[in-house]
Amino acid sequence: MMKQYSDLEYLRLTRWQKFVYKLLSFFSAIPLAIGHFFANIGGWIKKGVTAVADEFKDIGTTFIHGDWKTKVSYVVMGFGNLARGQILRGLLFLVFEIVFIIYMITAGGYWMSMLPSLGKLGPSQEYNAVLDTYTTVYNDNSFKILLYGVLTIFFIIALVYTWRLNVKQNKLAEQILKSGKKLKSDKDDLRSMVDEQFYKTLLALPLTGILVFTVLPIIFMILVAFTNYDGTHNGYSNNLFTWVGLTNFNTLFSWQSAGGGQSYSATFGEILAWTLMWAFLATFTNYFLGMFVAMMINKKGIRLKKMWRTILVMTIAIPQFISLLYVSKMFARNGLINLTLLDWGWIKQPLPFWEDPTWARVTVVLINIWIGIPHLMLIATGILMNIPADLYESARIDGANAWQQYSKITLPYMLFITGPYLLTSFTGNMNNFNVIYLLTGGAPTNPAASGAAGSVGYTDLLITWLFKITTGAESQYYLASVVGIMVFVVVAFISLVVYNVLPSIKNEEDFQ
């Protein structure tokens, strides 16, 4: 257990001791946060079970003590509302139930029945008497079965939620009538939708869009990880794909050799290590250098400040597809950089910017600095201009030099304000596809990992490796899905842990 200093003991520490203490405090807080998370899992499960039990108890109690209108509403949704004069509410419940029944009869039942097998009959050759030849007949479609099966499950969950809301509405209506009050009319409901309940009306469409276009694809991707969906089993024109359980996870985390090279597990670990290293370097080099550039431009006496900012922002204005491809050619073996250095006689042979693993990794980090500094410069400029000038004036009167002003005023203020930004920047750099793919394409190739899916390179991030796995004739979508899940787990874990130890989250009032 790390010793905790009091405020007085902390002030007596030297500058180096304070830095070490802060660093150790940060890393010691991470295991505590992890332990706190796992310690609360049991409580969350208990609360969840209790909540479900309470819901079932309330459903039973409502049925037993409810009138005949409420009892009928358990089968015919909205009947109680219609019988009590709330036509609009009743029709909404009833129409939803009718649509659900029609959907399940016409399509939903089929998708649910085929979901366990993902299809039984693949494409076949059948004789066509009109054409007098054999033609391909496409039968079951595994892709559609999985997609629409998940969508049907969403629809069933929506029905259960709506049915429960229908029961609650009947219970509430009975209570209101027993108290001698009147129920809300249709006009009152419509007025409420554009007044006190307007936020629900406003959020209905965006929430539906999030469920359909974000949550559904995520669940679909997760389920693909448990199938053999690939280029030869696309579920339609080729073979059907089926459920394979945890086989794909065993493949990724197996230490057995992959096609004569290193194992998938070793390849994944190597790429993950470089991804984390890249994210750390790309985030903090841009952060501190961008802050330094902003401080230099904002310094009193610097002329043509708008011009310097404009020049730096040019790297943002030019699309990366153009600028990064151009820079990639500049650093090639026969590119402008090597040819110029050879002409000047500074080197005797071309520098291996993209051929040597270390050179390639260092080069992409340096080029990313050129891309990232303008963003941080703009952000830091706005923050620096809001630091009270009185703080610097007081520090100068007390005899503080430039470094002391930076370390005691500027840096703490910047870190406090931009803490959440640093976290999002770190996670964004873990998935920074453009820089790596447009500069190196993952090169140079890693021969030891040649047996793994995709052409694995030394500069490949998890996101670029995932892209390679899903392209080509032998696309392994199932393995890409597993990698995608692991990327999510790593990013979510880092984000949750760091977010909960950020000073700007724990001590929001410090800079109020």
For each residue, the residues with C-beta under 8 A, 3 or more apart:
1:
2: 24 25 28
3:
4:
5: 9 10 13 21
6: 9 10
7: 10 11
8: 11 12
9: 5 6 12 13
10: 5 6 7 13 18 21
11: 7 8
12: 8 9
13: 5 9 10 17 18 21
14: 17 18
15: 18 19
16: 19 20
17: 13 14 20 21
18: 10 13 14 15 21 22
19: 15 16 22 23
20: 16 17 23 24
21: 5 10 13 17 18 24 25
22: 18 19 25 26
23: 19 20 26 27
24: 2 20 21 27 28
25: 2 21 22 28 29
26: 22 23 29 30 501
27: 23 24 30
28: 2 24 25 31 32
29: 25 26 32 33 501
30: 26 27 33 34 497 501
31: 28 34 35
32: 28 29 35 36
33: 29 30 36 37 496 497 500 501
34: 30 31 37 38 497
35: 31 32 38 39
36: 32 33 39 40
37: 33 34 40 41 496
38: 34 35 41
39: 35 36 42 43
40: 36 37 43 44
41: 37 38 44 45
42: 39 45 46
43: 39 40 46 47
44: 40 41 47 48
45: 41 42 48 49
46: 42 43 49 50
47: 43 44 50 51
48: 44 45 51 52
49: 45 46 52 53
50: 46 47 53 54
51: 47 48 54 55
52: 48 49 55 56
53: 49 50 56 57
54: 50 51 57 58
55: 51 52 58 59 164
56: 52 53 59 60
57: 53 54 60 61
58: 54 55 61 62 171
59: 55 56 62 63 164 167
60: 56 57 63 64
61: 57 58 64 65
62: 58 59 65 66 70 167 170 171
63: 59 60 66 70 71 74
64: 60 61
65: 61 62
66: 62 63 69 70 71 170 171 174
67: 70 71 174
68: 71 72
69: 66 72 73 79 80 83 84 170
70: 62 63 66 67 73 74 80 167 170 171 174
71: 63 66 67 68 74
72: 68 69 75 76 79 80 83
73: 69 70 76 77 78 79 80 81 166 167 170
74: 63 70 71 167
75: 72
76: 72 73 79 94 97
77: 73 93 94 96 97 162 163 166
78: 73 81 82 89 90 91 92 93 94 97 166
79: 69 72 73 76 82 83 90 94
80: 69 70 72 73 83 84 90 166 169 170 173
81: 73 78 84 86 87 89 90 93 166 169 170 173
82: 78 79 85 86 87 90 91 94
83: 69 72 79 80 90
84: 69 80 81 173 177 183
85: 82 183 185
86: 81 82 89 90 173 183 184 185 186 189
87: 81 82 90 91 186
88: 91 92 186 189 190
89: 78 81 86 92 93 169 189
90: 78 79 80 81 82 83 86 87 93 94
91: 78 82 87 88 94 95
92: 78 88 89 95 96
93: 77 78 81 89 90 96 97 162 166 169
94: 76 77 78 79 82 90 91 97 98
95: 91 92 98 99
96: 77 92 93 99 100 159 162
97: 76 77 78 93 94 100 101 159 162 163
98: 94 95 101 102
99: 95 96 102 103
100: 96 97 103 104 155 159
101: 97 98 104 105
102: 98 99 105 106
103: 99 100 106 107 108 152 155
104: 100 101 107 108 109 152
105: 101 102 108 109
106: 102 103
107: 103 104 110 111 148 152
108: 103 104 105 111 112 152 155
109: 104 105 112 113
110: 107 113 114
111: 107 108 114 115 144 145 148 149 151 152
112: 108 109 115 149 152 153
113: 109 110 116
114: 110 111 117 118 119 120 140 145 149
115: 111 112 118 145 146 149
116: 113 243
117: 114 120 242
118: 114 115 142 145 146 227 235 240 241 242 243
119: 114 122 139 140 141 142 145 235 240 242
120: 114 117 140 240
121: 124 139 140
122: 119 139 140 238 239 240
123: 136 137 138 139 236 237 238
124: 121 136 137 139
125: 134 135 136 137
126: 134 135 137
127: 133 134
128: 131 132 133 134 135
129: 132
130:
131: 128 135
132: 128 129
133: 127 128
134: 125 126 127 128
135: 125 126 128 131
136: 123 124 125
137: 123 124 125 126
138: 123 141 236 237
139: 119 121 122 123 124
140: 114 119 120 121 122 145 240
141: 119 138 144 145 235 236
142: 118 119 145 146 227 229 233 235 236 240 241 242
143: 146 147 229 234 235 236
144: 111 141 147 148 235 236
145: 111 114 115 118 119 140 141 142 148 149 235
146: 115 118 142 143 149 150 220 223 224 227 235
147: 143 144 150 151 220
148: 107 111 144 145 151 152
149: 111 112 114 115 145 146 152 153
150: 146 147 153 154 216 219 220 223
151: 111 147 148 154 155 216
152: 103 104 107 108 111 112 148 149 155 156
153: 112 149 150 156 157
154: 150 151 157 158 211 216
155: 100 103 108 151 152 158 159
156: 152 153 159 160
157: 153 154 160 161
158: 154 155 161 162
159: 96 97 100 155 156 162 163
160: 156 157 163 164
161: 157 158 164 165
162: 77 93 96 97 158 159 165 166
163: 77 97 159 160 166 167
164: 55 59 160 161 167 168
165: 161 162 168 169
166: 73 77 78 80 81 93 162 163 169 170
167: 59 62 70 73 74 163 164 170 171
168: 164 165 171 172
169: 80 81 89 93 165 166 172 173
170: 62 66 69 70 73 80 81 166 167 173 174
171: 58 62 66 70 167 168 174 175
172: 168 169 175 176
173: 80 81 84 86 169 170 176 177 183
174: 66 67 70 170 171 177 178
175: 171 172 178 179
176: 172 173 179 181 182 183
177: 84 173 174 180 181 183
178: 174 175
179: 175 176
180: 177
181: 176 177
182: 176
183: 84 85 86 173 176 177
184: 86 188 189 192
185: 85 86 188 189
186: 86 87 88 189 190
187: 190 191
188: 184 185 191 192
189: 86 88 89 184 185 186 192 193
190: 88 186 187 193 194
191: 187 188 194 195
192: 184 188 189 195 196 197
193: 189 190 197 198 200 201
194: 190 191 198 201
195: 191 192 198
196: 192
197: 192 193 200 201
198: 193 194 195 201 202
199: 202 203
200: 193 197 203 204
201: 193 194 197 198 204
202: 198 199 206
203: 199 200 206 207
204: 200 201 207 208
205: 208 209
206: 202 203 209 210
207: 203 204 210 211
208: 204 205 211 212
209: 205 206 212 213 214
210: 206 207 213 214 215
211: 154 207 208 214 215 216
212: 208 209 215 216
213: 209 210 216 217
214: 209 210 211 217 218
215: 210 211 212 218 219
216: 150 151 154 211 212 213 219 220
217: 213 214 220 221
218: 214 215 221 222
219: 150 215 216 222 223
220: 146 147 150 216 217 223 224
221: 217 218 224 225 481 484 485
222: 218 219 225 481 485
223: 146 150 219 220 226 227
224: 146 220 221 227 229 477 478 481
225: 221 222 248 249 478 481 482 484 485
226: 223 243 244 245 246 248 478
227: 118 142 146 223 224 241 242 243 244 478
228: 233 241 242 244 247 248 478
229: 142 143 224 233 234 235 241 477 478 481
230: 233 234 241 474 475 476 477 478
231: 234 238 472 473 474 475 476
232: 238 239 474
233: 142 228 229 230 238 239 240 241 242
234: 143 229 230 231 237 238 239 241
235: 118 119 141 142 143 144 145 146 229 238 239 240 241
236: 123 138 141 142 143 144
237: 123 138 234
238: 122 123 231 232 233 234 235
239: 122 232 233 234 235
240: 118 119 120 122 140 142 233 235
241: 118 142 227 228 229 230 233 234 235 478
242: 117 118 119 142 227 228 233
243: 116 118 226 227
244: 226 227 228 247 248 478
245: 226
246: 226 249 250
247: 228 244 250 251
248: 225 226 228 244 251 252 478 479 481 482
249: 225 246 252 253 482
250: 246 247 253 254
251: 247 248 254 264 479 482
252: 248 249 264 265 268 479 482 483 486
253: 249 250 264 265 268
254: 250 251 263 264 265
255: 263 265 266
256: 263
257: 260 261 262 263 451
258: 261 262 263 264 267 449 451 452
259: 450 451 452
260: 257 450 451
261: 257 258 267 447 448 449 450 451 452
262: 257 258 266 267 270 448 449 451 452
263: 254 255 256 257 258 266 267
264: 251 252 253 254 258 267 268 452 453
265: 252 253 254 255 268 269
266: 255 262 263 269 270 449
267: 258 261 262 263 264 270 271 446 449 452 456
268: 252 253 264 265 271 272 483 486
269: 265 266 272 273
270: 262 266 267 273 274 446 449
271: 267 268 274 275 456 460 461 462 465
272: 268 269 275 276 462 486 490
273: 269 270 276 277
274: 270 271 277 278 361 458 459 460 461
275: 271 272 278 279 430 461 462
276: 272 273 279 280 430
277: 273 274 280 281
278: 274 275 281 282 361 364 365 429 430 432 436 461
279: 275 276 282 283 426 427 429 430 432
280: 276 277 283 284 426
281: 277 278 284 285 365
282: 278 279 285 286 365 368 372 429 432 435
283: 279 280 286 287 422 425 426 429
284: 280 281 287 288
285: 281 282 288 289 365 368 369 372
286: 282 283 289 290 368 369 372 373 375 376 425
287: 283 284 290 291 376 418 422 425
288: 284 285 291 292
289: 285 286 292 293 369 373 376
290: 286 287 293 294 372 373 374 375 376 377 379 380
291: 287 288 294 295 376 380 410 414
292: 288 289 295 296
293: 289 290 296 297 312 373 376 377 380
294: 290 291 297 298 376 377 378 380 381 384
295: 291 292 298 299 380 384 406 410
296: 292 293 299 302
297: 293 294 302 305 308 309 377 381
298: 294 295 302 305 381 384 385
299: 295 296 302
300:
301:
302: 296 297 298 299 305 308
303:
304: 307 308
305: 297 298 302 308 309
306: 309 310
307: 304 310 311
308: 297 302 304 305 311 312
309: 297 305 306 312 313 377 378 381
310: 306 307 313 314
311: 307 308 314
312: 293 308 309 315 373 374 377
313: 309 310 316 317 374 378
314: 310 311 317 318
315: 312 318 323 370 371 374
316: 313 374 375
317: 313 314
318: 314 315 322 323
319: 322 323
320: 323 324 371 434 435 438
321: 324 325 434 438
322: 318 319 325 326
323: 315 318 319 320 326 327 371
324: 320 321 327 328 367 371 434 435 438 439
325: 321 322 328 329 438
326: 322 323 329 330
327: 323 324 330 331 367 439
328: 324 325 331 332 354 438 439 440
329: 325 326 332 335 336
330: 326 327 335 336 337
331: 327 328 335 337 338 353 354 363 367
332: 328 329 335 338 353 354
333: 338 350 352 353 354 355
334: 338 339 350
335: 329 330 331 332 338 339 353
336: 329 330 339 340
337: 330 331 340 341 351 353
338: 331 332 333 334 335 341 342 347 350 351 353
339: 334 335 336 342 343
340: 336 337 343 344
341: 337 338 344 346 347 351
342: 338 339 345 346 347 348 350
343: 339 340
344: 340 341
345: 342
346: 341 342
347: 338 341 342 350 351
348: 342
349:
350: 333 334 338 342 347
351: 337 338 341 347 359
352: 333 355 356 359
353: 331 332 333 335 337 338 356 359 360 363
354: 328 331 332 333 359 360 363 440 443 444
355: 333 352 359 360 443 444
356: 352 353 359 360 444
357: 360 361 444 446 458 459
358: 361 362
359: 351 352 353 354 355 356 362 363
360: 353 354 355 356 357 363 364 440 443 444 458 459
361: 274 278 357 358 364 365 458 459
362: 358 359 365 366
363: 331 353 354 359 360 366 367 439
364: 278 360 361 367 368 435 436 439 440 459
365: 278 281 282 285 361 362 368 369
366: 362 363 369 370
367: 324 327 331 363 364 370 371 435 439
368: 282 285 286 364 365 371 372 432 435
369: 285 286 289 365 366 372 373
370: 315 366 367 373
371: 315 320 323 324 367 368 374 435
372: 282 285 286 290 368 369 375 376
373: 286 289 290 293 312 369 370 376 377
374: 290 312 313 315 316 371 377 378
375: 286 290 316 372 378 379
376: 286 287 289 290 291 293 294 372 373 379 380
377: 290 293 294 297 309 312 373 374 380 381
378: 294 309 313 374 375 381 382
379: 290 375 376 382 383 418 421
380: 290 291 293 294 295 376 377 383 384 414 418
381: 294 297 298 309 377 378 384 385
382: 378 379 385 386
383: 379 380 386 387 413 414 417 418
384: 294 295 298 380 381 387 410 414
385: 298 381 382
386: 382 383
387: 383 384 391 392 409 410 413
388: 391
389: 392 393
390: 393 394
391: 387 388 394 395 409
392: 387 389 395 396 405 409
393: 389 390 396 397
394: 390 391 397 398
395: 391 392 398 400 404 405 408 409
396: 392 393 399 400 405
397: 393 394
398: 394 395
399: 396
400: 395 396 404 405 408
401: 404 405
402: 405 406
403: 406 407
404: 395 400 401 407 408
405: 392 395 396 400 401 402 408 409 410
406: 295 402 403 409 410 411
407: 403 404 410 411 412
408: 395 400 404 405 411 412
409: 387 391 392 395 405 406 412 413
410: 291 295 384 387 405 406 407 413 414
411: 406 407 408 414 415
412: 407 408 409 415 416
413: 383 387 409 410 416 417 511
414: 291 380 383 384 410 411 417 418
415: 411 412 418 419 422 503
416: 412 413 419 503 504 510 511
417: 383 413 414 504 511
418: 287 379 380 383 414 415 421 422
419: 415 416 422 423 502 503 504 505
420: 423 424 499 502 504 505
421: 379 418 424 425
422: 283 287 415 418 419 425 426
423: 419 420 426 427 495 498 499 502
424: 420 421 427 428
425: 283 286 287 421 422 428 429
426: 279 280 283 422 423 429 430 494 498
427: 279 423 424 430 431 491 494 495
428: 424 425 431 432
429: 278 279 282 283 425 426 432
430: 275 276 278 279 426 427 461 462 463 487 490 491
431: 427 428 461 462 463 487 491
432: 278 279 282 368 428 429 435 436 461 463
433: 436 437 461 463 464 467
434: 320 321 324 437 438
435: 282 320 324 364 367 368 371 432 438 439
436: 278 364 432 433 439 440 441 442 459 460 461 463 464
437: 433 434 440 441 442 464 467
438: 320 321 324 325 328 434 435 441
439: 324 327 328 363 364 367 435 436 459
440: 328 354 360 364 436 437 443 444 457 459
441: 436 437 438 457 464
442: 436 437 445 455 456 457 458 459 460 464 465 468
443: 354 355 360 440 457 458 459
444: 354 355 356 357 360 440 457 458 459
445: 442 450 455 456 457 458
446: 267 270 357 449 450 456 457 458 460
447: 261 450
448: 261 262
449: 258 261 262 266 267 270 446 452 456
450: 259 260 261 445 446 447 455 456
451: 257 258 259 260 261 262
452: 258 259 261 262 264 267 449 456
453: 264 468 469 476 479
454: 465 468 469
455: 442 445 450 468
456: 267 271 442 445 446 449 450 452 460 465 468
457: 440 441 442 443 444 445 446 460
458: 274 357 360 361 442 443 444 445 446
459: 274 357 360 361 364 436 439 440 442 443 444
460: 271 274 436 442 446 456 457 464 465 468
461: 271 274 275 278 430 431 432 433 436 464 465
462: 271 272 275 430 431 465 466 483 486 487
463: 430 431 432 433 436 466 467 487
464: 433 436 437 441 442 460 461 467 468
465: 271 442 454 456 460 461 462 468 469 483
466: 462 463 469 470 480 483 484 487
467: 433 437 463 464 470 471
468: 442 453 454 455 456 460 464 465 471 472
469: 453 454 465 466 475 476 477 479 480 483
470: 466 467 475 476 477 480
471: 467 468 475
472: 231 468 475
473: 231
474: 230 231 232
475: 230 231 469 470 471 472 480
476: 230 231 453 469 470 479 480
477: 224 229 230 469 470 480 481
478: 224 225 226 227 228 229 230 241 244 248 481 482
479: 248 251 252 453 469 476 482 483
480: 466 469 470 475 476 477 483 484
481: 221 222 224 225 229 248 477 478 484 485
482: 225 248 249 251 252 478 479 485 486
483: 252 268 462 465 466 469 479 480 486 487
484: 221 225 466 480 481 487 488
485: 221 222 225 481 482 488 489
486: 252 268 272 462 482 483 489 490
487: 430 431 462 463 466 483 484 490 491
488: 484 485 491 492
489: 485 486 492 493
490: 272 430 486 487 493 494
491: 427 430 431 487 488 494 495
492: 488 489 495 496
493: 489 490 496 497
494: 426 427 490 491 497 498
495: 423 427 491 492 498 499
496: 33 37 492 493 499 500
497: 30 33 34 493 494 500 501
498: 423 426 494 495 501 502
499: 420 423 495 496 502 505
500: 33 496 497 505 506
501: 26 29 30 33 497 498 505 506
502: 419 420 423 498 499 505 506
503: 415 416 419 506 507 510
504: 416 417 419 420 507 508
505: 419 420 499 500 501 502 508
506: 500 501 502 503
507: 503 504 510
508: 504 505 512
509: 512
510: 416 503 507
511: 413 416 417
512: 508 509
